[in-house]
Amino acid sequence: MLSHAQNDLITRTDAGTPCGELMRRYWQPVALSEELLDSAPLAVRILGEDLVLFRGENGDIGLMQRLCPHRGADLSYGRVEDGGLRCIYHGWLFASGGKCLQQPGEPPARSFADRLPIISYPCREAGSLILTYMGPGEPPPLPAFPFFNTPDDDRVFTTKMLHECNYLQASEGNVDPQHLSYLHRFLTDETSLMPELNRLLMADAAPELRVRHTGFGLEVLAVRDLPDGNHYVRITNFIMPNGSAFDGIPVADRSVEPLRDNMGYQVHWHVPIDDYSHWKYTIIFRYEGKIDRDFQRHKMHDNVAEDYRTPRRAENRYLQDRTEMTKSSYAGMGRKYYDHDKFATESQGLIADRSKEHLGLTDKAVVAMRKQIFEAIEDVRANKAPLLARGEVPDPLSELRVWVGIVPADELTDEWKPAAMTRSEQTV
């Protein structure tokens, strides 16, 4: 368990807070590319700051304070024109980098545009995401994820979902493999999206966890014993400071093509809106072959509405069906894993009180993750670059692996690494 002070330290992310300063040392998603398909600016809130995001006429992306520095009108109502974003109150014009270009009501001799204190942040677009760096100094390179260098219509599908709770609760759930055997359990093959996986997870509800420290965060091996003496192994990764990578939902429609293990993986990126809510960005990446984007959007994520919310919410008790609990799903909350996870993380409260928890052996990866975040906070306090923001060569992400499979008992040593990975699967 954590003390109240420790819990505040690791969950509060507004500007000026220790964890907020840590988060600002990394590139963070601020929107999906599809949210800026037209000329309308987008009001966004990230790490407790209210900002406006816009795409200029030349394609440049700007992110700056939402309230105009003149008289405080909301710039998200502005017009994208004349090389920037124009406030509709008095016509002041701002470039994508935040510089004020015009003050129509001021005589040229009295202009003070160059002296305006405007908050703005650099942006990059990759993998159907718009990312921003909100920290000091020059931005570091973007993380070396392969889906950042893949055409949008090729091997990647990206979406997001609102969670009304602190980011850390959802991030902790990603490195908790034991919950898969209960929260995501289905009672029949017919009701499961992945019947083979369902049977493997139910075979052993108490996996052995092996946690390895890496240059990017943690590698977590969940080892489940099977009735035939072999082991089912899943490799999950924690990526500093608020991401994860693991095997997840199918990358293709099984009715169209046969599925096999290790065709791809998913990344969950939990970005604080403020201390009490966050966006879970989901990136689904396929190693080889095109991903079926229609399948992902209309079958795997069909409950995600245009506002990136789902119908299952705390106010309707996540539409839990007690009859369903006796016939099809263990949780009684439908077939979508993301709805199950949303319930589990939101029901802990807006900010979970970790001073009241009682941790067990299956929480060892959660404990290790917290320690890494605490250490990174101390690094930033000491004016040192935190883990995965140090500019190491080769990039620490080159050792990140996502893998699932059956391993014979006599092969599963302490130094075991998956030997059956194809070249394209060796690093993600």
Wavefront OBJ file of the C-alpha trace (Angstrom):
o trace
v 0.000 0.000 0.000
v 0.985 3.631 -0.383
v 0.705 6.498 2.058
v -1.629 9.347 1.209
v 1.380 11.505 0.350
v 2.828 8.837 -1.943
v -0.544 8.365 -3.620
v -0.815 12.100 -4.278
v 2.744 12.162 -5.612
v 2.129 9.472 -8.227
v -1.390 10.507 -9.315
v -1.391 14.333 -9.476
v -0.307 15.535 -12.919
v -1.204 19.227 -13.211
v 1.540 21.689 -14.101
v 3.979 22.152 -11.239
v 3.308 18.792 -9.614
v 6.188 16.270 -9.528
v 4.354 13.637 -11.568
v 3.060 16.311 -13.923
v 6.607 17.463 -14.563
v 7.571 13.840 -15.252
v 4.747 13.374 -17.773
v 5.850 16.542 -19.558
v 9.287 15.028 -20.260
v 7.686 12.655 -22.791
v 5.692 13.029 -26.006
v 2.009 12.516 -25.169
v -0.990 12.003 -27.483
v -3.280 15.010 -27.423
v -5.806 13.951 -30.117
v -6.481 11.537 -32.937
v -5.660 12.720 -36.451
v -9.286 12.128 -37.419
v -10.345 14.845 -34.967
v -8.694 17.496 -37.170
v -9.982 16.394 -40.541
v -11.818 19.672 -41.146
v -10.912 23.291 -40.443
v -12.553 23.453 -37.021
v -10.196 24.020 -34.074
v -10.470 21.485 -31.236
v -10.774 22.336 -27.560
v -8.547 19.922 -25.636
v -7.560 19.424 -22.036
v -4.372 17.549 -21.166
v -2.434 17.340 -17.898
v -4.849 19.856 -16.396
v -4.287 22.524 -19.073
v -7.049 23.904 -21.303
v -5.660 24.294 -24.825
v -6.781 24.677 -28.430
v -5.521 22.415 -31.211
v -5.768 23.367 -34.874
v -4.433 22.474 -38.289
v -3.367 25.460 -40.340
v -4.126 25.930 -44.006
v -0.621 24.694 -44.838
v -1.081 21.558 -42.730
v 0.984 22.721 -39.745
v -0.526 21.776 -36.382
v -0.709 24.267 -33.545
v -1.395 23.753 -29.840
v -1.708 26.804 -27.590
v -3.567 28.215 -24.646
v -7.293 28.171 -25.228
v -8.052 31.701 -23.999
v -6.942 34.570 -26.194
v -4.241 36.636 -24.430
v -6.113 39.808 -25.404
v -9.398 39.621 -23.496
v -9.768 35.907 -22.799
v -12.192 34.783 -25.519
v -12.151 31.049 -26.292
v -9.955 30.442 -29.332
v -11.545 27.066 -30.072
v -14.383 29.103 -31.619
v -11.902 30.872 -33.875
v -11.338 30.765 -37.621
v -8.460 28.964 -39.326
v -7.381 31.487 -41.951
v -4.518 33.690 -43.187
v -1.829 31.294 -41.999
v -3.061 30.759 -38.462
v -5.943 30.787 -35.978
v -7.911 34.013 -35.720
v -9.882 35.007 -32.635
v -13.421 35.957 -33.665
v -13.704 38.580 -30.882
v -11.189 41.170 -32.098
v -9.458 39.395 -34.975
v -6.066 38.737 -33.412
v -4.239 36.088 -35.472
v -1.925 33.403 -34.081
v 0.525 31.151 -35.944
v 0.723 27.409 -35.294
v 3.725 28.021 -33.029
v 1.717 30.455 -30.893
v 3.214 33.721 -32.182
v 0.747 36.576 -32.631
v 0.837 37.624 -36.291
v -1.779 40.381 -36.346
v -3.515 42.769 -33.942
v -6.052 44.438 -36.270
v -7.194 47.027 -33.742
v -3.705 48.254 -32.880
v -1.785 50.815 -34.947
v 1.452 49.332 -36.293
v 3.487 51.700 -34.134
v 1.679 50.507 -31.011
v 1.739 46.778 -31.751
v 3.027 44.611 -28.930
v 2.447 41.216 -30.583
v 6.096 40.182 -30.209
v 5.897 40.661 -26.437
v 2.756 38.630 -25.783
v 3.249 35.767 -23.281
v 1.509 32.900 -25.097
v 1.646 29.288 -23.952
v 2.168 26.931 -26.886
v 3.577 23.452 -27.392
v 5.169 21.676 -30.379
v 3.223 18.881 -32.075
v 4.020 15.931 -34.307
v 1.674 13.636 -36.226
v 2.386 9.898 -36.473
v 0.430 6.649 -36.423
v -2.910 8.492 -36.717
v -2.039 10.345 -33.500
v -1.243 13.977 -32.831
v 1.364 14.148 -30.092
v 2.719 17.056 -28.091
v 5.747 17.737 -25.925
v 4.951 19.984 -22.961
v 8.296 19.863 -21.183
v 11.287 22.202 -21.036
v 13.961 22.548 -23.679
v 14.088 20.955 -27.086
v 11.698 18.023 -27.610
v 13.283 14.569 -27.697
v 12.793 12.335 -30.746
v 9.457 10.584 -31.005
v 9.426 7.088 -29.464
v 10.699 4.529 -31.983
v 7.437 2.632 -32.365
v 7.072 0.954 -35.766
v 3.478 2.138 -36.087
v 4.788 5.713 -36.202
v 6.405 4.886 -39.539
v 3.527 2.959 -41.108
v 0.979 4.476 -43.540
v -2.374 5.143 -41.877
v -4.198 2.712 -44.154
v -1.672 -0.091 -43.805
v -0.942 -1.904 -40.534
v -2.304 0.323 -37.779
v -5.688 1.219 -36.276
v -5.931 3.927 -33.623
v -8.797 5.051 -31.417
v -9.415 6.374 -27.908
v -11.915 6.094 -25.076
v -12.809 8.348 -22.159
v -12.211 7.007 -18.646
v -13.579 8.976 -15.726
v -10.813 8.170 -13.281
v -7.142 8.869 -12.689
v -4.733 7.576 -15.325
v -2.798 5.335 -12.920
v -5.704 2.984 -12.197
v -5.969 1.962 -15.834
v -2.201 1.821 -16.284
v -1.932 -0.560 -13.343
v -4.569 -2.828 -14.855
v -2.377 -3.352 -17.914
v 0.392 -4.993 -15.856
v -2.023 -7.182 -13.896
v -2.309 -10.398 -15.976
v -4.137 -12.327 -13.267
v -7.367 -10.383 -13.738
v -7.725 -11.803 -17.272
v -8.837 -15.142 -15.792
v -11.845 -13.548 -14.099
v -12.896 -10.134 -15.382
v -12.601 -11.210 -19.048
v -13.819 -14.796 -18.600
v -16.595 -16.176 -20.802
v -18.694 -19.182 -19.889
v -19.002 -20.611 -23.405
v -16.857 -20.548 -26.544
v -19.764 -19.120 -28.508
v -19.867 -15.929 -26.429
v -16.127 -15.263 -26.364
v -14.422 -13.092 -28.966
v -11.342 -15.324 -28.585
v -12.419 -18.808 -27.449
v -8.939 -20.351 -27.568
v -7.551 -17.588 -25.369
v -10.503 -17.914 -23.004
v -9.759 -21.612 -22.431
v -6.069 -20.948 -21.802
v -6.773 -18.186 -19.299
v -9.290 -20.320 -17.413
v -6.835 -23.234 -17.178
v -4.792 -21.452 -14.509
v -6.188 -18.447 -12.634
v -2.991 -17.951 -10.590
v -0.167 -17.323 -13.071
v 3.437 -17.048 -11.972
v 4.700 -13.537 -12.731
v 8.281 -12.849 -13.782
v 9.140 -9.156 -13.834
v 12.216 -7.904 -15.677
v 13.474 -4.322 -15.600
v 14.294 -2.876 -19.023
v 15.485 0.363 -20.575
v 11.890 1.326 -21.399
v 10.130 0.119 -18.247
v 9.165 -3.457 -17.424
v 8.752 -6.781 -19.165
v 6.187 -8.972 -17.413
v 5.922 -12.702 -18.134
v 2.693 -14.356 -16.996
v 3.234 -18.127 -16.871
v 0.150 -20.328 -16.608
v 0.311 -24.078 -16.031
v -1.635 -26.209 -18.504
v -3.121 -29.667 -17.820
v -0.638 -31.339 -20.203
v 2.348 -30.047 -18.227
v 3.240 -27.271 -20.653
v 2.942 -23.559 -19.948
v 1.004 -20.746 -21.541
v 3.177 -17.606 -21.549
v 2.153 -14.027 -22.234
v 4.637 -11.146 -22.361
v 3.251 -7.755 -21.328
v 5.274 -4.544 -21.233
v 5.044 -1.355 -19.205
v 6.374 1.607 -21.191
v 7.367 4.643 -19.154
v 5.592 6.650 -17.969
v 1.979 5.801 -18.908
v 1.929 3.183 -21.670
v 1.827 -0.561 -22.178
v 2.088 -3.122 -24.971
v 0.573 -6.604 -24.989
v -1.276 -9.167 -27.049
v -4.943 -8.312 -27.221
v -7.930 -8.253 -29.497
v -7.744 -9.937 -32.925
v -5.976 -7.961 -35.637
v -8.201 -9.585 -38.269
v -11.690 -11.041 -38.696
v -11.494 -14.810 -38.124
v -14.350 -15.305 -40.595
v -12.173 -13.756 -43.330
v -8.739 -15.170 -42.551
v -7.366 -17.699 -40.056
v -5.872 -16.259 -36.889
v -2.674 -17.335 -35.185
v -0.640 -16.147 -32.237
v 1.669 -13.164 -32.595
v 0.114 -11.504 -35.627
v 0.394 -8.154 -33.884
v -0.199 -6.391 -30.598
v -1.855 -3.380 -29.024
v -0.589 -0.375 -27.116
v -2.612 1.381 -24.428
v -1.534 4.955 -23.686
v -3.287 6.515 -20.679
v -3.059 10.301 -20.994
v -4.376 12.444 -18.141
v -7.016 14.988 -19.022
v -6.715 16.055 -15.403
v -6.370 14.192 -12.115
v -9.894 12.763 -12.362
v -10.187 11.634 -15.976
v -8.042 10.446 -18.842
v -8.075 9.296 -22.453
v -7.069 5.733 -23.148
v -5.496 5.784 -26.606
v -5.476 2.325 -28.200
v -3.117 1.525 -31.067
v -3.535 -1.860 -32.752
v -0.575 -2.846 -34.887
v -0.177 -5.767 -37.289
v 3.310 -7.048 -38.093
v 2.633 -8.147 -41.671
v -0.305 -7.519 -43.981
v -2.909 -4.795 -43.837
v -5.070 -4.375 -40.796
v -8.826 -4.516 -41.400
v -9.822 -1.061 -40.206
v -13.545 -1.628 -40.866
v -13.403 -4.783 -38.743
v -11.745 -2.890 -35.897
v -14.109 0.060 -36.031
v -17.409 -1.720 -36.651
v -16.950 -5.027 -34.806
v -14.225 -4.689 -32.191
v -14.918 -1.055 -31.242
v -18.530 -0.717 -32.332
v -19.624 0.482 -28.869
v -17.352 3.530 -29.051
v -19.507 6.492 -30.068
v -18.522 9.591 -32.002
v -17.592 11.305 -28.717
v -15.287 8.365 -27.868
v -17.448 7.121 -25.012
v -19.260 3.848 -24.523
v -22.865 3.311 -23.369
v -21.644 1.373 -20.300
v -21.080 3.957 -17.577
v -21.166 4.217 -13.810
v -24.544 5.973 -13.828
v -26.193 2.944 -15.467
v -24.030 0.427 -13.571
v -22.259 -0.427 -16.823
v -25.490 -2.116 -18.009
v -24.525 -5.209 -16.023
v -26.911 -8.107 -16.757
v -27.248 -10.764 -14.042
v -28.849 -13.201 -16.461
v -25.893 -12.789 -18.798
v -23.633 -13.676 -15.848
v -25.240 -17.124 -15.653
v -25.153 -17.859 -19.374
v -22.323 -16.133 -21.198
v -19.925 -13.676 -19.523
v -18.461 -13.765 -16.040
v -18.820 -10.006 -15.524
v -22.219 -9.615 -17.194
v -20.999 -6.575 -19.116
v -20.987 -7.729 -22.703
v -18.193 -9.053 -24.905
v -15.863 -6.057 -25.074
v -12.774 -6.225 -22.892
v -12.491 -2.429 -22.857
v -15.901 -2.129 -21.167
v -14.818 -4.621 -18.506
v -11.614 -2.678 -17.881
v -13.474 0.626 -17.770
v -15.709 -0.704 -14.988
v -12.779 -2.095 -12.994
v -10.760 1.121 -13.116
v -13.565 3.655 -12.713
v -15.240 1.798 -9.849
v -12.127 2.359 -7.715
v -13.090 6.040 -7.507
v -11.864 9.145 -9.265
v -8.502 8.629 -7.553
v -8.057 5.246 -5.882
v -7.067 5.378 -2.209
v -4.024 3.102 -2.234
v -3.551 3.491 1.538
v -6.410 0.993 1.953
v -5.313 -1.703 -0.489
v -3.910 -5.118 0.418
v -1.523 -6.328 -2.276
v -0.681 -9.946 -3.086
v 1.910 -11.843 -5.107
v -0.010 -11.226 -8.339
v 0.529 -7.481 -7.824
v 4.329 -7.635 -8.089
v 4.359 -5.939 -11.506
v 2.097 -3.164 -10.190
v 4.524 -2.595 -7.308
v 7.497 -2.565 -9.691
v 5.764 -0.085 -11.990
v 5.042 2.297 -9.125
v 8.661 2.140 -7.984
v 9.851 3.037 -11.486
v 7.545 6.052 -11.598
v 8.716 7.193 -8.150
v 12.352 6.847 -9.252
v 11.642 8.806 -12.440
v 9.987 11.583 -10.420
v 13.131 11.802 -8.306
v 15.272 11.922 -11.456
v 13.305 14.929 -12.719
v 13.543 16.601 -9.319
v 17.328 16.149 -9.522
v 17.317 17.660 -13.036
v 18.194 14.316 -14.615
v 16.475 12.718 -17.611
v 14.093 9.932 -16.526
v 13.927 6.411 -17.927
v 13.196 6.261 -21.687
v 13.899 9.985 -22.024
v 17.709 9.788 -21.832
v 18.522 9.515 -25.534
v 20.257 6.144 -25.282
v 21.616 4.497 -28.430
v 20.351 2.006 -29.419
v 16.856 3.085 -28.514
v 15.593 1.134 -25.457
v 12.368 0.355 -27.317
v 14.396 -1.905 -29.620
v 14.299 -4.548 -26.868
v 10.537 -4.350 -26.382
v 8.791 -7.638 -27.258
v 5.160 -8.747 -27.237
v 4.627 -12.508 -27.416
v 2.160 -15.244 -26.464
v 2.432 -18.995 -26.859
v 2.774 -22.489 -25.447
v 6.172 -23.322 -23.950
v 7.207 -26.909 -23.022
v 7.929 -27.322 -19.319
v 11.570 -28.302 -19.831
v 12.294 -25.138 -21.853
v 10.940 -22.559 -19.433
v 14.127 -21.584 -17.591
v 14.722 -18.311 -15.776
v 16.542 -17.000 -18.852
v 13.920 -18.181 -21.345
v 13.158 -15.981 -24.317
v 10.752 -16.805 -27.143
v 12.672 -18.635 -29.843
v 9.855 -19.057 -32.364
v 9.463 -15.376 -33.236
v 9.754 -14.387 -36.880
v 12.122 -11.603 -37.850
v 9.320 -9.085 -37.915
v 8.220 -10.115 -34.428
v 11.599 -9.917 -32.697
v 11.167 -6.262 -31.857
v 8.003 -4.242 -31.872
l 1 2 3 4 5 6 7 8 9 10 11 12 13 14 15 16 17 18 19 20 21 22 23 24 25 26 27 28 29 30 31 32 33 34 35 36 37 38 39 40 41 42 43 44 45 46 47 48 49 50 51 52 53 54 55 56 57 58 59 60 61 62 63 64 65 66 67 68 69 70 71 72 73 74 75 76 77 78 79 80 81 82 83 84 85 86 87 88 89 90 91 92 93 94 95 96 97 98 99 100 101 102 103 104 105 106 107 108 109 110 111 112 113 114 115 116 117 118 119 120 121 122 123 124 125 126 127 128 129 130 131 132 133 134 135 136 137 138 139 140 141 142 143 144 145 146 147 148 149 150 151 152 153 154 155 156 157 158 159 160 161 162 163 164 165 166 167 168 169 170 171 172 173 174 175 176 177 178 179 180 181 182 183 184 185 186 187 188 189 190 191 192 193 194 195 196 197 198 199 200 201 202 203 204 205 206 207 208 209 210 211 212 213 214 215 216 217 218 219 220 221 222 223 224 225 226 227 228 229 230 231 232 233 234 235 236 237 238 239 240 241 242 243 244 245 246 247 248 249 250 251 252 253 254 255 256 257 258 259 260 261 262 263 264 265 266 267 268 269 270 271 272 273 274 275 276 277 278 279 280 281 282 283 284 285 286 287 288 289 290 291 292 293 294 295 296 297 298 299 300 301 302 303 304 305 306 307 308 309 310 311 312 313 314 315 316 317 318 319 320 321 322 323 324 325 326 327 328 329 330 331 332 333 334 335 336 337 338 339 340 341 342 343 344 345 346 347 348 349 350 351 352 353 354 355 356 357 358 359 360 361 362 363 364 365 366 367 368 369 370 371 372 373 374 375 376 377 378 379 380 381 382 383 384 385 386 387 388 389 390 391 392 393 394 395 396 397 398 399 400 401 402 403 404 405 406 407 408 409 410 411 412 413 414 415 416 417 418 419 420 421 422 423 424 425 426 427 428
